Amino acid sequence: MNSSQNPEFLMVGLSDLPKQQILLFVIFLAMYLLNLIGNSTIIFLVRTDSHLQTPMYFFLGNLSFVDMCYTSAIVPKMLVNLVTDEKLITFIGCITQLYFFLCFACTECFLLAVMAYDRFVAICNPLHYMMIISRKFCILVLVSSWLAAALHSLLHSVMASTLTFCGSNKIYHFFCDMAPLLLLACSDISVNKLLIYTEGGLPVLIPLLIVLYSYMRIISSILKIRSTDGRRKAFSTCSSHLTVVILFYGTIAFMYLRPSSRSSVNYDRVVSVVYTVVAPMLNPFIYSLRNKEVKGALKKVFIRKKNV
């Protein structure tokens, strides 16, 4: 098919069995609602509690916002496809979904890297923390992250929109990602692949290197602390973030830092669920369950409501 002649793709999704689709709809709807509730709660607490008015929670609030947007770019369309017979998406709709998916995913990578740097400065250089991680620095980094992610996504989306599709219109995925689109293209995709393996890897690799460097320095500093209690307290300030980093970067690196093939398509769909649906849903619970300040802010809200 040609994108101008038949501008629609068929989303195969995770299953084509009716009973499985109903079960998947219920599961993903529940996970999506938990995502919205959990991340909205984090944003509310960060904005209303005076004890959470610090750079670390400023970035956490923005991460929660990105997680909500990130999943919202994918899950609503997937839920509609699970309960309808026509699992179609227009060519423009597919490219639009691709753009927002890439944009939010890249922004998440950048924010996780900045949060790792924030913890590095807090643990390794605490006396100069407020001078280094100033409000101006936070806003500058946040704007730069969004801008870099938007430009990166625009480049790859525009390149994808120039492809010609003349064969099957079935996308063996539950959203429009670059890899399944390239598998359907009948025009030359060498430029697209070159971009993916050069510029395309930078939004993952550069933040990952920042995270690795930051945690190497953090671990080195923690090991120098003589008391066990001191080491435990120092590590507890970054344990939640480290858990989120491993969950997110582990799956996304597995997906994109290896050659794609048709034989791995089914397995890729399952792995994609982890970083597009599961991780954004778990992030607020990871931070709230392992963070005394967030739990304290949440208790205050419940106490105020109880006393009203």
Backbone as a ProteinNet text record, in pm:
[ID]
protein_1_A
[PRIMARY]
MNSSQNPEFLMVGLSDLPKQQILLFVIFLAMYLLNLIGNSTIIFLVRTDSHLQTPMYFFLGNLSFVDMCYTSAIVPKMLVNLVTDEKLITFIGCITQLYFFLCFACTECFLLAVMAYDRFVAICNPLHYMMIISRKFCILVLVSSWLAAALHSLLHSVMASTLTFCGSNKIYHFFCDMAPLLLLACSDISVNKLLIYTEGGLPVLIPLLIVLYSYMRIISSILKIRSTDGRRKAFSTCSSHLTVVILFYGTIAFMYLRPSSRSSVNYDRVVSVVYTVVAPMLNPFIYSLRNKEVKGALKKVFIRKKNV
[TERTIARY]
84.1	0	87.6	36.2	104.5	32.6	107.9	47	-57.2	-46.4	-144.8	-266.8	-251.4	-361.5	-445.9	-381.7	-451.6	-391.6	-428.7	-362	-409.2	-411.3	-451.3	-365.7	-339.4	-268.3	-360.9	-340.5	-414.8	-326.2	-370.1	-292.6	-324.7	-232.4	-254.8	-268.9	-191.7	-201.2	-136.6	-178.8	-118.8	-188.7	-315	-389.5	-506.8	-545.5	-663.2	-776	-760	-863	-958.6	-1089.4	-1187.6	-1179.3	-1170.3	-1165.5	-1039.5	-927.3	-802.5	-807.7	-874	-884.1	-964.3	-1070.8	-1151.1	-1067.7	-993.8	-908.4	-799.5	-737.6	-633.5	-689.5	-811.6	-875.3	-890.4	-939.2	-959.3	-825.3	-724.3	-592.3	-529.8	-529.8	-464.2	-542.8	-674.5	-754.3	-722.1	-713.4	-680.3	-541.1	-445.1	-308.4	-301.9	-379.4	-380.5	-440.7	-549.7	-611.7	-518.8	-448.5	-350.7	-238.9	-198.4	-96.8	-143.5	-264.7	-317.6	-335.2	-388.2	-411.8	-279	-187.1	-58.5	23.8	37.8	119.9	53.8	-80.3	-151.3	-131.7	-130.3	-108.8	30.4	131.2	268	275.4	216.6	218	148	33.3	-41.6	41.1	105.1	184.5	303.5	370.8	488.6	450.8	334.2	292	231.8	181.2	110.2	184.7	276	347.4	476.5	493.2	610.9	741.3	733.9	854.5	904.9	822.9	862.6	900.5	924.5	963.5	1114.9	1169.3	1313.7	1337.1	1460.3	1489.4	1456.4	1485	1460.2	1311.8	1224.4	1081.1	1025.4	1093.9	1058.1	1070.9	1182.7	1204	1110.4	1081.9	990.4	849.8	804.6	674.1	667	774.9	780	789	859.9	866.4	727.9	650.8	514.9	426.9	443.7	367.4	402.9	532.2	577.8	525.2	524.2	472.5	325.6	248.1	106.9	89.7	166.2	158.4	209.2	318.1	383.9	287.4	219.2	124.2	-2	-42.9	-164.6	-149.1	-26.6	-2.9	-26.1	-32.5	-40	-164.6	-189.7	-290.8	-434.2	-481.5	-621.4	-653.9	-566	-587.8	-583.3	-494	-484.9	-612.4	-669.2	-793.7	-910.1	-915.9	-1020.6	-1007.8	-886.2	-862.2	-899.7	-887.1	-918.6	-1068.2	-1150.5	-1295.9	-1371	-1298.9	-1363.6	-1309.3	-1389.1	-1346.9	-1250.2	-1271.8	-1182.7	-1064.2	-950	-830	-739.9	-799.6	-728.8	-676.6	-567.1	-513.6	-467	-500.8	-461.8	-311.2	-260.7	-117.2	-75.2	-155.3	-125.8	-134.3	-235.6	-250.5	-132.7	-82.5	31.9	158.2	183.9	302.4	291.1	169.7	148	175.4	125.2	150.1	299.1	365.3	509.7	583.3	543	609.2	596.6	474.5	454.1	517.1	513.3	579.2	728.8	794.7	938.3	968.6	884.8	906.5	900.8	797.7	783.2	886.9	920	1020.8	1157.3	1193.2	1322.7	1327.3	1215.9	1210.9	1229	1169.5	1185.7	1331.8	1399.1	1541.5	1622.3	1597.1	1670.7	1642	1515.2	1479.9	1541.8	1545.2	1607.6	1756.6	1820.3	1962.5	1984.2	1899.1	1910.4	1886.7	1791.6	1764.1	1881.3	1950.9	2070.8	2181.5	2196.3	2296.7	2261.6	2132.4	2086	2125.7	2106.1	2143.5	2295.8	2369.2	2516.2	2565.8	2511.5	2552.6	2511.3	2390.2	2339.7	2425	2474.7	2551.9	2701.3	2753.1	2897.7	2943.1	2852.2	2889.9	2776.1	2737.5	2618.2	2628.4	2748.4	2764.5	2735.8	2755.3	2733.1	2606.9	2522.9	2406.2	2313.8	2272.7	2177.3	2237	2367.7	2432.6	2438.5	2465.9	2476.9	2338	2253.2	2117.6	2023	2043.6	1961.2	1829.7	1737.1	1609.7	1632.3	1725.7	1757.5	1808.7	1893.7	1947.7	1834.5	1743.2	1632	1545.5	1509.7	1424.1	1497.3	1624.2	1704	1715.5	1741.6	1755	1621.8	1514.4	1382.2	1344.5	1361.9	1329.9	1418.1	1546	1639	1600.3	1554.7	1514.1	1394.7	1294.6	1175.7	1210.4	1295	1331	1410	1508.5	1589.4	1502.3	1411.3	1322	1228.4	1177.1	1085.4	1154.8	1277.6	1352.4	1391	1433.8	1468.3	1346.7	1232.8	1110.3	1064.2	1077.7	1036.7	1120.4	1249.8	1339	1298.7	1278.6	1246.5	1104.2	1012.9	874.5	865.6	937.3	938.1	999.8	1109.2	1174.3	1081.8	1006.3	912.3	797.6	758.2	646.3	681.1	810.8	852.5	857.5	837	845.5	723.8	742.6	634.6	597.8	467.3	417.9	330.3	377.2	305.4	267.3	298.6	265.7	159.7	187.5	93.9	79.2	-41.9	-64.7	-77.5	-39	-50.4	72.1	47.9	153	146.8	249.5	250.9	299.5	218.8	249.2	119	121.2	0.3	6.6	115.4	123.7	221.5	224.1	310.4	452.2	538	678.7	759.8	883.1	965.9	997.5	1034.6	1075.5	967.6	842.8	739.5	703.8	717.4	691.7	796.7	921.9	1030.2	1015.7	961.9	942.4	838	745	640.1	680.6	781.9	818.7	877.5	839.2	897.1	992.7	1009.3	1107.4	1238.5	1339.8	1472.3	1468	1509.5	1507	1648.6	1747.9	1887.1	1913	1852.9	1871.1	1805.5	1685.8	1616.5	1697.7	1752.8	1834.2	1961.6	2021.1	2142.5	2112.9	1999.4	1960.1	1935.9	1872.8	1842.6	1970	2068.6	2191.2	2296.8	2268.3	2360.5	2292	2218.8	2149.6	2042.2	1976.6	1865.9	1904.8	2029	2072.7	2117.6	2140.5	2194.3	2101.7	1968.6	1881.3	1875.4	1922.5	1929.1	2070.1	2170.2	2308.2	2365.2	2344.4	2399.7	2340.9	2207.1	2153.4	2200.4	2211.8	2256.4	2398.5	2485.9	2623.1	2626	2538.9	2529	2482.9	2385.2	2334.2	2444.4	2515	2621	2733.1	2774.5	2880.7	2835.7	2711.9	2660.1	2656.5	2610.2	2599.3	2733.4	2827.3	2963.6	3021.9	3001.7	3051	2972	2841.4	2757.5	2799.4	2815.5	2856.2	2992.8	3084.4	3219.1	3213.4	3128.1	3114.1	3048.6	2948.1	2877.8	2970.9	3055.7	3148.2	3251.3	3274.8	3370.8	3311.6	3177.6	3111.8	3137.3	3187	3229.2	3112.2	3011.8	2901.4	2802.2	2752.2	2652	2523.8	2484.6	2362.8	2376.8	2495.7	2521.4	2514.9	2571.6	2566	2422.4	2345.8	2206.9	2124.6	2143.1	2068.9	2105.3	2234.4	2279.2	2222.9	2223.6	2172.8	2021.3	1951.5	1805.3	1757.3	1840.8	1800.1	1796.1	1862	1862.9	1815.4	1772.7	1732	1607.4	1511.2	1389.1	1421.3	1503.9	1541.7	1618.3	1707.8	1785.5	1694.9	1591.6	1495	1423	1378.2	1309	1401.6	1526.1	1624.6	1647	1664.8	1688.5	1569	1448.9	1327	1309.3	1330.5	1307.4	1420	1543.2	1655.1	1684.5	1660.5	1686.9	1605	1474.3	1387.2	1404	1420.3	1430.6	1563.7	1668.9	1797.7	1791.3	1723.2	1707.5	1634.4	1534.1	1452.7	1526.8	1600.3	1650.1	1800.5	1875.7	2019.4	2061.5	1976.4	2007.3	1936.8	1987.5	1922.9	1783.4	1687.4	1551.7	1538.6	1446	1421.3	1275.8	1225.6	1085.5	1059.3	1158.3	1139.7	1123	1168.1	1160.5	1041.2	953.8	842.8	749.7	708.5	615.6	675.1	802.6	869.4	884.7	911.5	926.6	799.1	684.1	557.3	539.2	576.8	563.5	658.9	783.3	882	839.1	776.8	732.2	630.1	549.6	448.6	514.8	634.2	702.5	736.5	799.4	843.6	739	631.1	526.9	407.9	383.2	265.2	302.5	380.7	411	499	611.9	705	641.8	571.9	507.9	402.6	338.6	240	307.8	422	490	570	616.4	704.9	652.7	527.2	480.5	474	445.2	437.3	577	672.6	811.4	861.8	834.5	880.2	804.9	675	596.9	621.7	638.4	657.1	795.9	895.7	1032.3	1084.2	993	1034.2	954.5	1023.5	956.9	887.8	949.5	891.5	761.6	759.3	637.8	528.2	565.2	467	414.5	504.4	462.4	364.9	391.3	301.8	166.1	167.4	42.1	-40.2	26.3	-44.1	-109.5	-40.6	-96.3	-226.6	-229.5	-349.8	-466.1	-439.6	-544.7	-594	-500.1	-538	-625.3	-587.7	-666.4	-807.2	-816.5	-948.3	-1032	-964.7	-1035.8	-1090.4	-1016.7	-1056.7	-1160.6	-1177.1	-1274.7	-1417.9
-119.1	0	124	233.8	361.8	446.8	523.8	600.1	697.6	744.4	837.7	765.8	638.3	562.9	493.7	442.2	369.9	412.1	531.9	589.8	531.5	400	336.9	214.3	193.7	74.5	-7.3	-137.3	-227.9	-263.8	-227	-254.9	-395.6	-486.9	-625.3	-633.3	-555.1	-552.9	-672.1	-700	-808.3	-941.7	-938.9	-1063	-1037.6	-1140.3	-1129.5	-1222	-1281.6	-1369.1	-1285.6	-1290.4	-1207.1	-1214.9	-1336.6	-1352	-1288.9	-1308.3	-1247.5	-1096.4	-1046.1	-901.5	-836.6	-902	-848.4	-842.9	-952.8	-958.8	-851.1	-837.4	-736	-595.2	-572.6	-441.6	-406	-500.9	-477.2	-450.5	-530.4	-516.3	-380.7	-346.8	-222.3	-98.4	-109	2.6	27.6	-81.3	-68.7	-8.1	-53.5	-1.9	144.8	180.4	319.7	412.1	367.1	447.1	460.8	353.2	359.2	457.8	458	552.9	695.9	726.1	862.7	903.1	811.2	842.4	860.2	765.5	770	891.9	918.7	1032	1165.4	1171.3	1294.7	1324.8	1220.3	1237.6	1293.3	1239.3	1289.5	1436.9	1474.7	1614.8	1704.2	1659.4	1736.7	1757.1	1650.3	1660.7	1753.7	1742.9	1826.2	1974	2002.9	2142.6	2202.6	2118.9	2171.8	2158.7	2063.7	2043.4	2124.9	2205.9	2293.9	2216.2	2095.6	2015.1	1951.9	1955.9	1896	2002.1	2124.6	2232.5	2235	2125.1	2112.5	2067.7	2085.7	2043.9	1897.7	1809	1667	1641.4	1704.2	1683.4	1765.4	1873.4	1947.3	1856.5	1784	1690.2	1569.8	1525.8	1412.7	1448.6	1570	1614.4	1618.8	1665.7	1669.8	1529.9	1439.8	1301.1	1237.2	1266.2	1212.7	1266	1394.1	1452	1383.9	1361.6	1294.9	1152	1082.4	944.8	939.5	1037.1	1042.5	1065.9	1161.1	1192.5	1076.8	1016.3	905.9	790.2	748.5	638.7	680.9	806.6	855.7	864	868.9	870.9	733.1	629.3	491.9	416.6	416.7	328.3	356.6	481.7	503	440.7	458.3	398.5	246.6	193.3	48.6	-5.7	64.7	21.3	21	123.3	128.9	10.7	-20.4	-132.1	-266.7	-278.1	-404.5	-433.1	-329.3	-350.2	-319.8	-293.7	-268.8	-365.1	-391.2	-480.6	-411.6	-283.6	-209.1	-155.8	-215.3	-176.5	-92.5	8.5	88.6	218.3	265.9	397.4	461.3	586.8	654.7	676.1	702.1	727.1	848.7	956	1077.3	1047.4	969.2	932.2	850.5	763.1	678.2	761.5	853.9	939.8	1031.1	1080.1	1165.4	1088.8	965	882.5	853.5	826.9	802.5	923.5	1043.3	1166.6	1183.5	1172.5	1195.7	1085.5	962.3	852.9	881.2	916.6	946	1066.7	1168.8	1291.8	1266.4	1198.2	1173.3	1072.5	973	873.9	940.2	1026.9	1096.9	1192	1263	1354	1277	1158	1073.7	1034.2	998	963.9	1079.8	1200.2	1318.2	1348.7	1338.1	1368.1	1268.7	1141.8	1040.9	1068.4	1117	1151.8	1271.9	1373.1	1493.2	1457.7	1369.5	1328	1250.7	1174	1103.1	1203.7	1305.5	1410.6	1486.4	1511.2	1579.1	1500.4	1369.2	1284.7	1280.5	1283.2	1284	1409	1525.9	1650.9	1651.7	1602.8	1602.4	1516.2	1404.1	1311.2	1342.2	1378.2	1397.6	1541.9	1636.6	1777.2	1852.8	1808.4	1864.1	2012.1	2060.3	2199.7	2298.6	2254	2341.6	2302.6	2218.4	2165.9	2276.1	2367.3	2471.5	2569.1	2584.5	2674	2609.3	2478.3	2406.9	2376.9	2315.9	2280	2394.8	2508.2	2625.7	2616.7	2707.1	2708.8	2739.5	2829.7	2864.4	2741.7	2663.8	2541.6	2442.6	2427	2331.6	2367.2	2494.5	2537.9	2524.9	2562	2552.5	2408.5	2317.7	2175.6	2118.6	2157.8	2108.1	2154.4	2283.1	2337.2	2273.1	2256.3	2194.5	2050.3	1977.8	1838.4	1828.9	1913	1912.8	1953.4	2054.4	2103.5	1998.2	1936.4	1833.2	1713.8	1673.6	1561.6	1593.8	1716.3	1757.6	1758.1	1808.9	1814.5	1674.6	1590.4	1451.4	1377.7	1392.9	1325.7	1377	1508.5	1568.9	1513.8	1501	1448.9	1308.6	1219.2	1080.2	1064.3	1146.1	1139.6	1188.1	1295.3	1347.7	1245.8	1182.6	1081.1	960.9	923.8	811.2	846.8	972.7	1015.3	1015.1	1008.4	1007	865.9	764.3	626	589.9	491.8	440	300.2	273.8	144.4	84.2	-25.4	-82.9	-229.2	-284.6	-424.5	-436.3	-517	-536.6	-408.3	-386.3	-269	-306.9	-431.1	-478.5	-438.9	-362.1	-327	-427.1	-509.9	-613.6	-554.5	-463.3	-395	-335.7	-283.3	-220.4	-68.5	-13.8	128.6	149.3	268.9	299.3	330.4	232.5	248.8	244.7	287.8	297.7	160.5	65.4	-66.2	-135.8	-150.1	-215	-136.3	-4.2	75.9	48.8	40.3	13.2	-125	-220.2	-354.4	-356.8	-260.2	-254.1	-173.4	-89.9	0.4	-75.8	-31.6	-92.6	4.7	123.7	218.9	202.6	273.1	263.9	317.4	235.7	276.4	293	299.4	308.4	436	548.1	674.8	667.9	607.8	592.7	508.8	398.5	311.7	383.2	460.3	535.2	634	701.1	795.2	724.6	608.3	533.7	491.2	441.7	389.5	496.5	621.2	732	829.7	923.8	1023.8	960	855.1	792.7	735	692.1	633.3	733.7	859.3	960.5	991.4	1005.3	1035.1	923.4	804.7	694.6	682.8	687.1	663.6	775.4	901.5	1013.3	1019.5	1014.4	1010.1	887.7	773.6	651.7	668.5	731.4	756.7	850.9	952.3	1044.5	969.9	881.5	802.1	711.2	641.7	550	624.2	737.3	817	865.6	917.4	970.3	862.3	742.9	637.3	574.3	578.6	534.9	625.8	756.9	852.7	840.6	818	804	681.8	568.5	445.1	461	526.7	551.4	634.4	736.4	822.9	748.7	668.2	593.4	492.7	427.6	328.4	391.3	521.8	591.1	627	619.1	647.1	530.3	559.2	452.6	379.2	453.2	389.4	322.5	208.2	135.7	215.9	281	362.1	480.2	539.1	651.1	608.3	490.2	438.3	407.3	351	317.3	442.4	547.5	671.7	738	735.1	796.7	722.7	589.5	510.8	522.8	539.5	548	670.2	775.1	896.3	877.5	771.5	750.1	611.1	528.5	391.3	386.7	476.6	478.9	513.2	615.6	657.5	547.2	480	371.9	258.9	227.4	123.5	161.3	287	336.4	332.8	372.9	374.4	234.9	138.4	-0.2	-53.3	-26.8	-74.3	-11.3	119.4	190.6	168	197.6	186.4	41.5	-50.7	-190.7	-241.2	-213.7	-262	-182.3	-49.6	31.6	7.8	-18.4	-49.7	-184.5	-280.8	-412.2	-401.5	-311.9	-298	-230.1	-123.2	-36.5	-42.8	-101	-108.7	-245.5	-303.3	-429.2	-430.2	-508	-513.6	-572.7	-514.2	-567.8	-674.7	-766.7	-872.5	-913.7	-975.4	-1017.9	-1126.2	-1208.9	-1318.4	-1269.8	-1144.6	-1093.2	-1002.1	-987.6	-893.1	-924.8	-1052	-1089.8	-1065.8	-1099.7	-1080.2	-931.5	-853.3	-708.8	-644.3	-693.5	-636.5	-654.8	-771.3	-798.7	-710.2	-697.9	-614.4	-468.2	-425.9	-286.9	-249.6	-347.5	-321.7	-272.8	-324.4	-290.3	-142.2	-89	50.6	151.4	106.5	200.5	204.1	94.5	86.5	55.6	-49.8	-95.7	3.3	43.3	133.7	267.7	337.1	463.8	447.7	329.8	304.2	281.7	211.2	176.7	292.2	384.9	492.5	568	617.2	691	604.8	475.9	386.3	353.3	342.2	318.7	436.8	557.9	677.5	699.5	670.4	696.2	592.3	466.2	359.7	361.5	417	413.8	553.2	648.8	785.7	838.5	867.1	910.6	1045	1136.6	1270.1	1265.3	1181	1166.9	1100.3	996.3	930	1024.6	1109	1207.1	1308	1354.8	1451	1387.7	1259.9	1189	1171	1141.8	1127.4	1258.8	1370	1501.1	1526.3	1486.9	1506.4	1426.6	1300.8	1215	1268.4	1319.5	1374.2	1498.7	1585.4	1706.6	1671.7	1573.7	1532.4	1468.6	1395.6	1329.9	1431.8	1541.1	1642.7	1739.8	1740.6	1832.1	1784.1
0	0	0	-48.9	-44.5	58.7	137.5	244.8	195.3	70.3	17.2	-39.7	-80.3	-138.8	-32	68.2	174.6	308.8	355	472.2	604.4	617.4	742	770.3	899.3	942.8	1032.5	1032.4	1119.1	1237.2	1357.7	1478.3	1528.3	1516.5	1559.9	1711.3	1783	1929.4	1996.1	2119.4	2197.9	2177.6	2135.2	2115.1	2021.7	1946.1	1859.8	1906.1	2024.5	2081.1	2166.2	2140.6	2211.2	2363.9	2419.5	2564.9	2623.6	2554.7	2600.6	2590.7	2487.1	2468.8	2580.6	2625.3	2736.2	2863.9	2889.4	3007.8	3001.5	2883.9	2866.2	2883.6	2834.7	2850.1	2997.1	3076.2	3219.4	3288.6	3256	3318.7	3284.7	3155	3113.5	3155.6	3162.3	3212.6	3359.6	3437.4	3580.4	3598.2	3517.9	3527.1	3486.4	3384.3	3338.2	3443.9	3507	3612.5	3733.6	3767	3876.9	3842.3	3716.1	3668.6	3692	3646.6	3658.3	3804.5	3886.3	4028	4102.2	4081.5	4151.6	4115.2	3986.4	3942.8	3973.5	3964.8	4002.2	4150.8	4231.3	4375.8	4403.8	4334.7	4352.2	4314.1	4200.3	4154.7	4257.4	4307.3	4407.3	4534	4582.6	4705.3	4687.4	4573.3	4547.5	4541	4487.1	4471.1	4597.9	4688.5	4804.9	4937.2	4947.4	5074.3	5077.5	5179.2	5189	5204.9	5263.6	5283.6	5153.2	5050.1	4921.8	4818.5	4864.8	4773.3	4756.4	4707.7	4684.5	4540.7	4489	4350.4	4322.2	4418.5	4396.7	4368.6	4446.9	4428.2	4312.6	4277.3	4156.6	4035.1	4027.6	3916.7	3927.1	4048.9	4067.7	4018.5	4048.8	4001.6	3850.2	3788	3641.5	3582	3649.3	3603.7	3607.2	3711.5	3721.5	3608.6	3576	3465.3	3333.3	3310.3	3188	3182.3	3295.3	3299.6	3259.6	3304.4	3268.3	3117.8	3065	2921.2	2836.8	2882.5	2813.2	2789.6	2896.7	2886.2	2810.9	2828.4	2762	2610.6	2562.9	2419.1	2356.3	2440.3	2390.4	2436.5	2567.9	2626.4	2581.1	2576.2	2533.7	2398	2300.1	2168	2176.5	2258.7	2275.7	2338.8	2436.2	2500.9	2402.5	2317.3	2214.7	2119.8	2079.1	1986.6	2047.7	2179.8	2246.7	2251.4	2242.1	2254.1	2124.7	2017.2	1887.9	1782.9	1681.9	1574.1	1477.8	1454.1	1364.5	1443.1	1423.7	1496.6	1406	1344.9	1246	1305.7	1247.9	1281	1151.5	1131.5	1007.6	1004.5	884.9	870.1	952.1	946.6	1024.3	1173.3	1212	1352.3	1402.1	1317.2	1353.6	1373.1	1280.7	1290.8	1412.9	1440.4	1557.5	1686.3	1692.7	1811.2	1826.5	1715.9	1717.9	1774.1	1728.4	1773.7	1924.8	1977.1	2120.1	2204.7	2155.7	2227.7	2241.7	2130.7	2133.3	2221	2210.7	2286.9	2436.7	2482.2	2625.6	2676.3	2593.6	2634.2	2650	2555.9	2563.1	2682.3	2705.5	2820.7	2950.2	2957.9	3076.7	3096	2988	2996	3052.1	3000.3	3045.5	3192.6	3233	3371.7	3468.5	3431.5	3518.2	3534.1	3426.6	3433.8	3524.9	3512.3	3596	3742.6	3768.4	3905.8	3965.1	3881.9	3928.4	3963	3878.6	3905	4032.2	4052.3	4173.6	4298.5	4295.7	4409.6	4426.9	4316.8	4322.4	4394.6	4358.5	4422	4569.2	4598.5	4735.8	4828.2	4778.3	4861	4859	4743.1	4728.4	4752	4737.9	4756.4	4825.4	4944.7	5010.7	5047.3	5078.6	5119.9	5006.6	4883.2	4768.8	4690.3	4752.3	4680.9	4630.1	4718.9	4680.5	4580.1	4580.6	4485.6	4346.4	4341.7	4213.7	4156.9	4238.8	4194.9	4232	4170.1	4196.9	4118.7	4150	4078.2	3930.7	3903.5	3764.9	3690.2	3756.9	3697.5	3668.7	3764.1	3748	3627.6	3615.7	3505.2	3372.5	3369.8	3247.5	3199.6	3292.1	3257.5	3209.7	3276.2	3238.5	3097.3	3069.4	2937	2829.8	2861.1	2766	2735.7	2838	2820.4	2725.6	2749.7	2664.1	2520.6	2506.7	2373.7	2295.8	2361.4	2295.9	2256.3	2344.8	2315.2	2199.4	2195.6	2088.6	1952.6	1948.8	1822.2	1775	1868.3	1836	1778.4	1843.1	1799.3	1663.8	1644.1	1516.5	1401.6	1422.8	1319.2	1275.9	1372.4	1340.1	1286.6	1333.7	1285	1140.9	1110.5	973.5	878.2	920.2	836.1	815.9	918.9	906.4	812.1	811.1	726.4	577.8	545.4	404.2	346.5	430.9	384.8	299.2	212.1	128.1	175.6	186.1	232.1	122.2	61.7	-52.3	-31.1	84.6	110.4	218.1	319.8	430.5	511.1	563.4	647.9	795.6	830.1	967.8	1050.3	1156.2	1251.4	1366.1	1378.5	1480.9	1613.9	1663.7	1789.2	1841.1	1965.6	2019	2010.5	1951.2	1921.8	1807	1753.1	1638.5	1686.3	1678.3	1712.8	1583.8	1592	1471.9	1410.5	1492.9	1441.9	1359.6	1408.3	1326.5	1200.9	1204.8	1085.3	978.3	1019.2	923.6	860.9	935.9	882.3	771.2	772.6	671.2	548	559.7	450.9	332	211.8	91.6	21.7	76.5	23.6	99.2	58.1	119.9	262.9	358.4	498.9	555.1	468.5	513.8	593.4	549.5	620.7	757.8	763.6	892	989.3	939.4	1025.2	1070.1	980.2	1015.1	1126.4	1117.9	1222.7	1355.8	1349.5	1471.7	1543.4	1466.4	1527.5	1552.2	1515	1545.2	1639.8	1585.8	1667.5	1754.5	1702.9	1774.7	1909.5	1922.3	2048.4	2152.6	2110.4	2201.9	2319.8	2298.5	2413.2	2516.6	2480.5	2576.8	2633.6	2545.8	2588.4	2674.2	2633.6	2710.4	2851.5	2867.3	3004.4	3082.2	3013.9	3081.7	3134.9	3056.5	3101	3220.7	3219.4	3333.1	3458.3	3440.3	3552.7	3608.3	3519.1	3562.5	3634.9	3579.2	3642.3	3780	3786.4	3913	4020.3	3983.5	4084.1	4119.4	4028.2	4063.4	4170.9	4153.4	4252.9	4383.9	4372.4	4492.1	4573.5	4504.5	4573.2	4637.3	4565.1	4618.1	4746.2	4745.8	4864	4979.7	4949.2	5054.1	5121.3	5042.7	5098.4	5192.3	5176.4	5262.9	5398.4	5407.8	5536.4	5630.9	5748.6	5840	5906.1	5949.7	6022	5926.4	5968.3	5888.7	5875.2	5984	5982.8	5886.3	5883.1	5792.1	5646.7	5616.7	5480.1	5439	5533.6	5503.8	5475.2	5553.9	5534.2	5401.8	5369.2	5244.6	5123.6	5130.1	5017.8	5005.2	5116.4	5113.4	5036.9	5028.5	4957.5	4805.8	4756.7	4611.9	4571	4666.5	4635.1	4546.7	4572	4490.4	4345.9	4330.2	4194.8	4123	4194.9	4134.4	4088.1	4164.6	4126.3	3998	3989.3	3869.9	3748.7	3767.2	3658.3	3602.4	3690.2	3646.5	3569.4	3619.1	3554.2	3415.8	3406.4	3280.8	3180.8	3219.2	3126.5	3087.9	3181.8	3151.2	3034.1	3037.6	2930	2801.1	2812.5	2691.7	2620.6	2696.1	2634.9	2563.9	2625.3	2563.1	2429.8	2425.5	2305.1	2191.5	2221.7	2115.1	2090.1	2180.9	2160.3	2107.8	2023.5	1956.2	1821.4	1725.2	1593.2	1603	1530	1528	1420.8	1442.2	1344.1	1354	1250.9	1251	1354.6	1381.8	1476.1	1619.5	1647.1	1783.5	1806.8	1706.6	1714	1830.7	1845.5	1952.3	2090	2105.9	2234.3	2263.8	2160.2	2177.5	2228.8	2183.9	2228.5	2378.6	2429	2572.4	2652.3	2604.9	2674	2671.2	2561.1	2548.2	2654.2	2696.2	2799.4	2928	2956.4	3081.7	3086.8	2981.3	2989.1	2943.6	2878.2	2837.1	2932.2	3004.3	3090.7	3235.8	3256.4	3392.6	3468.9	3409	3477.3	3515	3422.6	3461.7	3570.5	3576.5	3681.2	3816.8	3815.7	3940.2	4000	3915.7	3962.6	4084.9	4084.6	4203.2	4328.3	4312.6	4428.2	4481.2	4390.5	4432.1	4514.2	4466.6	4538	4668.6	4670.1	4791.7	4900	4860.3	4957.8	5021	4948.8	4998.3	5034.5	5047.4	5075.9	5194.9	5304.6	5427.1	5409.5	5332.2	5316.4	5235.9	5131.3	5051.7	5134.3	5209.4	5295.6	5402.5	5455.4	5555.5	5497.7	5374.9	5308.4	5280.6	5243.3	5215.1	5342.1	5454	5581.8	5623.4	5598.4	5632.2	5557.4	5429.4	5347.1	5406	5443.8	5498.7	5633.6	5714.2	5845.2	5829.2	5732.6	5708	5661.7	5571.9	5522.4	5633.5	5721.3	5831	5929.9	5951.1	6047	5992.1	5860.3	5799.6	5827.6
[MASK]
++++++++++++++++++++++++++++++++++++++++++++++++++++++++++++++++++++++++++++++++++++++++++++++++++++++++++++++++++++++++++++++++++++++++++++++++++++++++++++++++++++++++++++++++++++++++++++++++++++++++++++++++++++++++++++++++++++++++++++++++++++++++++++++++++++++++++++++++++++++++++++++++++++++++++++++++++++

